Amino acid sequence: MNRNVKKAEMKERRHRRIRGKLSGSPARPRMCVFRSHKQIYVQVIDDIAGQTLVCASSLAMDTKGGNIAGAKTVGAEIARKALEKGIHEVAFDRAGYRYHGRIKALADAAREAGLKF
């Protein structure tokens, strides 16, 4: 099996396993992360109502999203916006990505800014 196909298949398996166990509610919405090669995006979602409550991305912030410093600024921004809306606790959905690098930096920055997961 091709290495890239195997990596994509393993990411898809992790994503399905995580989403099977994780769902956002009004009391504790889901914080979902999407990582592309150049940018990083994050949303706080209430799955019961089907609404995005808060969102932030490196594209909207004019920062370099393809690195750890950009992920830290996006994590701090999503925490600031969530706290303004009265959201203090979220369920972290890493969407199948390994908890490493930009994903870890985003999560740590959000925790430091006052968001609890």
Buried (B, 14 or more C-beta within 10 A) or exposed (E): EEEEEEEEEEBEEBBEEBBEEBBBEEEBBBBBBEBEEEBBBBBBBBBEEEEEBBBBBBBEBEBBBBBBBBBBBBBBBBBBBBBEEEBEEBBBBBBBBEEEEBBBBBBBBBBEBEBEE
